[in-house]
Amino acid sequence: MITDASVEVGPALFISLLIITLSFIPIFTLEGQEGRLFGPLAFTKTYAMAGAALLAIVVIPILMGYWIRGKIPPESSNPLNRFLIRVYHPLLLKVLHWPKTTLLVAALSVLTVLWPLNKVGGEFLPQINEGDLLYMPSTLPGISAAEAASMLQKTDKLIMSVPEVARVFGKTGKAETATDSAPLEMVETTIQLKPQEQWRPGMTMDKIIEELDNTVRLPGLANLWVPPIRNRIDMLSTGIKSPIGIKVSGTVLADIDAMAEQIEEVARTVPGVASALAERLEGGRYINVEINREKAARYGMTVADVQLFVTSAVGGAMVGETVEGIARYPINLRYPQSWRDSPQALRQLPILTPMKQQITLADVADIKVSTGPSMLKTENARPTSWIYIDARDRDMVSVVHDLQKAIAEKVQLKPGTSVAFSGQFELLERANHKLKLMVPMTLMIIFVLLYLAFRRVGEALLIISSVPFALVGGIWLLWWMGFHLSVATGTGFIALAGVAAEFGVVMLMYLRHAIEAVPSLNNPQTFSEQKLDEALYHGAVLRVRPKAMTVAVIIAGLLPILWGTGAGSEVMSRIAAPMIGGMITAPLLSLFIIPAAYKLMWLHRHRVRK
């Protein structure tokens, strides 16, 4: 009997575990930070399923032979199972009596997800609470070092006025490293918060950010509050420091600047945009020394002589080195700073000509102040300007869609210019492109596997087509909890689809064995719908207790993850939510919809035979 039971259930169980493993193929294809984040989860799941499959077909049958002895009690002997069967019995009879109505209700249930789908919104990954914050405001170019230092001191003082802030460390401009190309107008302030138990009652990270944003208000500053680690990863991936970035590329700097300013104005009118600031390519100020060849020649000087003087007097010249122990230090000689800190001072720089005459720089050159690019950024060999956009109180995908619509309606693109969205939206588009390609391919692989298991196209299609019903509960739970669709929730839905397919495969295998156990159902002359209902009922009832156990174990294992509040809980709860919600509809799929659909398939098969 144990051998017969193992032969009956073993293949279905092995196929189910294989389907769960194959359902994670799209996760393996993810790249970048999403691949590094969810790849280990997919590998762990694969290893666990491989071990479970090996145990199911090799170890469990042997242990059953040792541990299952004597008379096996019927399903009705268990009080809990009797209660489940008592509830399931009348519902299953109604489903088998009205199978078409059941499938119609299931189809309408799937259509109900259209409403929450329009409400949940979308994002790349949920915002993770890292415990600290990074304040990275944007300001217009052309700010002086003194003004930048004063602005930094003011913002630090305002930030420290919030009670939850413990320490503030700020810098403006580049760090003391050759790899940092930050301009002077780029401010970075690291905010260390106090432990959460020392916060005011009812304070959350979102409320702290809102209070900081309302407190730190300076003219010319566009505030941006981001998690430090997440911000560094995004900047390494896309170069954009804000969650949403717009890149304007072209060939004429003036056209790029004009378009960027237009997009900045339009972006501020979009709901959900907290701040928007475009870089100014033409905001830099330069001192040009235009050498007059004729005047220089009168004093016996060439253009090269004047250039060498300006280079040495302003930039400095190496005149030697000093040795202190084993260390050598270069000696750089140039004019005092007070002689070269303004255009007027530069005009009065003394020059000793080859003819030993004492003149000033203004005698041989014109000193002018001009405007130009403070820093040039290029992508694909084209100058590019960036617009930094911070969105709050609204999901990123909805904000980007409204931005795209507003820009298309209100901004006229000039010839040779283009607009592209970047930041986290760019990463989301990359992940969606991968999933749109790999999910259908994975479904095709699973369909082939189901066909090899059942040897009938109809039964394989039944499993594949019924999986969307299992996702209904997950989508509704996302809406109820206020979560957005993201790569994390997509991972949860992929795992849910694998479990739902496993439910369907095992149920279909039980129904198939129950029908095959009644020889009269395979004979068109002795076939009757009543016998078919009895066989389907007998096969479905055997799955009530295992189904309840499976659902209870899955929910019990995922609820602590859903309710967790530790580090990284924001991502883990998004993975768990679709699976917990799906555990409401997935059992309904296997207990009601598959028996109803399988009955219609057998009735159709009987009519064809007849």
N, C-alpha and C positions, 0 to 999 in steps of 0.2 A: 504493500500500500504506500509506503514511504517512497519507493522507487517511482510508482505511478504518479504520486503527487509532485515529486521533483521534476519528472518529465513534463508534467502538465504546466507547472508554474515557472520552471527554470528558464525556458526560452523567452517567455514574456518578460520576466524580470531582467534577464540579461539585455534584451533589446531596449527595455526602458532605461536602464542605466547607461547604455550606449548612446541613446538619444539625448539624455541629459548632458552627457559629455560633449557630444557634437554641437549642442546648442550654444556652447561657449566659443565656437570658432570665431564669430565676429569680434569677441573681446581680444583674442590673440592677435588680430590684425590691427588693433589700435596702435598708434605711434605717439611719440612725444610724451608729455606729462601724463595724459590719460592712459597711455599704454603702460607706463611705469607704475601708475597708481593701481590699475585694475588687473594688470597682467599676473601678478602673484596670486590674486584671488582666483583667476581662471586656472592657473596651474595647480593650486591647492585643490580646487574642486575636481579637476581631472584626475589627480592622484587618488583622491578619496573615492571617486566613482570606479576607478580601475580596481582599487582594493575591494570595494563592495561587490563588484561583479565577480571577482575571483572568489570571494567568500560565498557568494550566492550559488555558484555552480560547482564548487569543489568542497568547501568546508561544511556548509550548512547541511547538505544531505547526509554527510557522515555523522554529524552531531545529532541529527534527527533520529538516526538509527539507534544511537545509544540512549538518548534522553526521552524520546517519545515511545512509551511502552504501555501495554494494557489497552483498556477500552478508551477510545477518544470520545469525550462528551460532545453532544450536538451543540450547534450554535445557540439554540434556545435555552440551554442550561445556564448561561451567564446572565445575571439580572440586568446588567447594563446593555448587553446585546439584545435581550428581550425587549427592553425599552426602545432601543434604536429601531429594531425590526417593527415594533408596534407603530412607531411614527412613520416609518418608511413604507409600510405595507399599503395603506390606503392611497398614499401619494403616487406610488409606482403603478398601482392599478389604474388610476385616473390617467397617468401619462401614457400607459399602454393602450388605454381605451381611446384617447385622443392624441395620437402621435403627431399629426399635422399641426394641431393647435399648439402643442408643446414646442415644436420647432419654430412656429410663428412667434410665440412669446419670446423664445430665445433670440430670434433675429431682432425683434423690437428692443430687447434688452441691450443688444450690442449697439443699436442705434442711439440709445440714451447717452452713450459716452460722448457724443458730439457736443453736448452742452458743457460738461466739465472740461473737455479738451480745449474749448475756447476760453476757459477761465484760468487754467493752471499756468500758462505762460511757459517760458523756456530760458535756460541759462546753460553755461558750459559746465561749471561745477558749483555747488553751493558754497556760500561764503563760510570759511572756517575761522572759528575764534582762536587766534594764536596767542591771546593773552596780552599782546602789545599792539600798538598802532604806529603807522608811518604817515606823517603829514607831508605831502608833496604838492604844495601849491604851485601854480604857474603864474608867471608875471611877464610883462612885456619886456623885450630886449632894450638895451641902452641904459640899464640901471648902473649906477656907480658902485664901487666897492663900499664906500661909506654908507650909502643908502641901503645897500643889501645887508650890511652888518646891523644897521639900526632896525631894519624891518625884521631881521631874525630875532633880535632881542625883544622886540614888541610881541611877536607871535609866541615866543617861548614864555613870556610873562603871562600872556592871556591864557595859554594852554595850562599853565600851572595853577590858574585860578579855579579850575575844575577839581572838586575834592577827590575824585577817584584817581587822579594823576599822581604818580609817585616821583618820577624823574623825567626830564626832558633833555635830549641831546640833539642839537641842530647844527647844520652846516649849510653854507651857500657856496655855489661854484664847485669846482673840481677838488677831489682829494689829492693828497700828495703822492700821486702815482701817474705814470705816463699812460696807463690804460683808461683813465677816467677822462672822458671828453665833455663833461658837463659844463655848460656855460655858467656865467656868473648869476644869471637870473633863475637858475635851477636850485630850489631849496629842498632839503631833506631833513626832517625832524623826527627822530625816533622817540616815541612816547611810551614809557614804561608805566603800566597801571598797577595799582595796589591789588593785593589778593582779593578775590571776589567777596569773601566774607567781610571785608572792610568797606564795601560799597554801601551807598545809601539804600534803604529798603526800596525794592521795586526797580532798581536800576539794572539795565541790560546793556550789552555792547552797542546796540542800535541807539538806545537813548543817550549813551555817552557821546557817540559820534554826532548825534543831533545837537546836543548841548555844546560840544566843541565847535561845531559849524556855526552855530548862532553866536558864540562868544568871539571867535576869531574872525573878525570882519575888518579888513583893511582895504583901502582903495587900490585897485589895480591887481588884486590877488584873486585867483580862482581856486577855491579850496578843493583838496582831494585827500580823503582819508582812506587808507588801504592797509590790509595786513602786510607786515614786512616781508615774510617769506614768499607769500603769494605774489606780491608785487615784483620781487626780484626774478622769480621764475617767469612771469609774464613779460618782463622787460628783456630777458634773455631770449624768449621765444619769438616775440613780435617787435620788440623795441618800444612799445607803447606802455607808458606808466599807468594810464587810466584803464578802467574796465572796457571802455569803448573808445576806439580811435578812428579817425577819418584821415586818409592820406590823399592829398591833392597833388598830382604830378603833372608836369608840363615842360615847356621849353623856354617860355618867357617868364622871368621872375615876377614882373609886375602883374601879369595875368594870374599867376598862382596865388600871389598875395591877395589880390582882389577877390578871387573866388573863395579863398579860405576865410576871409572876413565875412563874406555873404553867408557861407555855411555856418559860421559861428553865430550870426544873428538869427538865422533860421532855427538852429538847434536849440537856442534858449527858449523858443516858443513851444517846443515839443513837450507834452506832459511826461513827467518822470525824470527830466534832465535837471539835475541840481546845479551843475556848472558846465560851462563850455568856454574854451579859450583856444584861439588859433595862434600858432607861431607866426611871427612877422619876419619874413625873409629880409625886408629892407630896413630893419630897425637898428642896425649897427651904425656906429659913427667912427669915422677914420680921419686921421691927420695925414694929408698928402703933402709931400715935399716935392714941388715941381721945380726942377733945376733949370735955370736960364743959361743956356750954353754961351750966349754972347757976353753976358755979365761975368760968368765964370772965367771966360777966356781973357777978359781985360785984366784979371788978377793972376793970370798964368795958371789957372786951374782947369782941369778937365771934369767931365761928368763923373768919371770914376773917382777922382779925388774928393769931390763933394760927397758922393755916396759913402766912401770910406770914412769920411769925417762923421757923417750922421750915424753910421753904424757904430763907430767907436764911442762917440760922445753920448749917444742915447742907449744903445744896446750894450756897450762895453767891449773892451778888447783884452785878450789874454796877453799879459806882459811878463809872465813868469810863473813860478810855483814855489811854495814854501814847504820845507821838509821838517816835520815834527816827529821825531822817533822813526817809526817805520811807515808813517802815514805821509802822503803828499797831497797838498791842497793847491788848487790853481789860484792865481792872483788875477782878478778882473778889475780893470781900471775904466771908469767912466765919470762924466760930470755929475755933480751933486744933484739930488732929486729936485731941489728948488729951482735949478736952472733948466729943467726939462719937464715940468709938470703942467704946462699949459701952452697953447699956440703962441701966446705973447712971449713967454720965456724962451720958446724954441727960436723965435725970430731974433732974439738977442744973444744967441749962442756965439761966443767969440771964436773966430777962425784965424789962424796964422797962415798966411799964404806962402807959396814958395819964394816970393819976392820979399818976405819978412814984413808984410803989411798986416795990420790988425783990422779985420773986418768982422761983420756979423753974418749969420746965415741968411738973413733977409736981404743982404746985398747980392747974393748969387742965386737965391731961390725964393719962390712964392710959397707960403705956408697957408694951406686951406683946410677947412673941415668939411668933409663930405659924408653922405650916408650911403650905406650898402648892406649886403647880407652880413649879419652877425655870425652866422654859421650856415654852411650849405650841407643839406642832406640829399643824398641821391639814392634812388632805387631803380634798378634796371637802366642805369646810365641816364636817368632823368632827374632833374631837381624836384624835390618833394617838400611839401609843407604838411605839418601834422596838426590836427585839431583834437584836443583832449576833452573827452566828455565823461562826466560822472553821473550815473543814474541812481536814483534812490526811490524807494516806495513803489517800484514797478519792475517787472522782470525785464531782463536785458533784450530778449528777442523781440518783445512788443515795442520797446523803445527804438530798436534798430529799424524795425519795419516802418514805424512812423517817421523816423529820420529819413529813410530812403524815399518814402512817399513825399515828404515835405521838400526835400532837396530836388526831386524830380519836377515838382510843381513850381517852385519858387526860385530856383537857381538855374541860370542859363549857362551851360558849359561853353567855354570858349574853345575855338579850334586848337587842337593839339593838347588839350588838358583832359584828365581823367580823374575819377573819384573812386576810391576803394575803402572798404571798412576793414578795420584791423582790431587788435586787442583780443579779448577773450572771445569775441564773436568770430574772429578768424579761426581760432582753435575749435570752436563749436562747429563751424562749417566743415572743417577738415574731418572731424570725428563723424559728423552726419554723413558726409560723402562716403566714408569707409563703411558705415553701417548700412547705408542704402544699397551698397554694392554687395556686401557679404551676407546680409540677412536673407535675401532671396536665394542666394547660392546655398546657404545652409539649409533652408527649407527644402530645396530640391534634393540635397543629400539625404535629409531625413525622410523625405517622401520615398526615395529609392529604397532606403533601409526598411521602411514600413511595407513596401510592396514585396520585398524579399521575405519579410516575416509572415505576411498574410496571404501572399500570392494572389491578391485581388486588388485591382485599382480602386474599386469603390470603397473598400475598407480603409485603404491608405488615405484616400481623399477625405473620408469621414473624420479621421484623426486630425489631419492638417486643418480642415475647414472649421473644426469645432474649437481649436485653440483660442481664437479671438474672444470667444465667450468667457474664457477663463481670465482674460485680461481686464474685463469690465470692473471687477471689484477693486483691482489695483488702481485703476484710473480714478474711480470715485473716492478712494481713500486718500490719494494724493491731493485731490481738490479739497477734501474735508480738512486735511492737516495743513493746507496752505503751502504745499511743496510745489516747486516748478519742475517741469521736465528737464532732464540733464543727462549727461553721460552716466552719472551714478544711478538715476532712476531707470535709464535704459538697461543697465546691467541687471537691475532687479527684475525688470520685465523679461529679459532673456532667460534668467534663471526660472522665473515663473512659467514661461512657455515650455521649458523642458520638463518641469514637474507636471504641468497639465497634460502634456503629451504622454508622460509615463502613466498618469491616471487613466487616460483613455485607452492606452495599449493593454494594460492589465484587465480593465473592465471588458474590453472587446474580446480578449482572449477567454475570459470566463464565460461570456455570453456564447461565444463560438463553441466551446466545449459542451456547454449545457444543451445547445441545439443538436450538436452531433451525437449526444447521448440519447436522443429520441429519434430512432430510425424512421419513424413514420413521417417526420418533417422533411426528409430527403426524397420522399416518394410523392409525386404529384397526385396520385390517386388517394393516398391516405392523409394528405396534408390538411390541417385545419388551423384556423387562426387562434382558436382556444388553446390548442396544444402549444402553439408558438408562444403565446403569452405566458403559459405555465413554465415553459423552458426558460424564457427570458427572465421571469420572476425568480426562478430558482437560481439562475446564474448571477443575477444582480444582488440578491439578498446575501450571498456569500461574501460580497465585497463591503458590506456595511461596517462591520467591526474593523477590518484592516484600514478602510478609508478613514474612519473616525480616529483610529490610532495615529495614522500618518499625519492628518491635519492637526491633531492635538500636539504631536511632537514638534512639527514645523512651527506652529504658532508659539508654543512654549519656548522654543529656542530663539525665535526672532523678537519676541516682545522686549526682552532686556536690551537688545540692540536698538530697537525703536525708541525706547524711553531713556536710553543712556545720555549722559551729559558730559562725558569725559572728552579728552582731546581726540579730534577726528570724528566725533559722534554725528556731526552735520552730514558727512558723507555716508556713514554707515546707516543712519536712519533712512536716508533716501534709497538705499539698496533694499532695506528690510520692508519699507512701506508697501511697495507693489506686491511683494510676496505675501504679506499678511492680508492685504485686501483681496488678493487673488485666491487665498484659501477659503474665502466665502463663496466665490462663484465656481472655482475649479471642481470642488466636490459635487456641486449641482450638475456640472457638465457630465461627469462620469456616471452619476447615479440616476439621472433623469434623461438628459438629452441624448446620450449615446444609446441607451436602450430603445428610446423612441425612434431615433434615426435608423438603428439596426433592424427594428421591426419593419419599417417601411422598405428597407433594402431587401429583406427576405420576402415580403409580400410581392414586390416587383419581380424578384427572381422567380417566385412561384408562378406568377402570371406569364412570364417569358417561357418557362418550362411547359406550362400548360398549353 
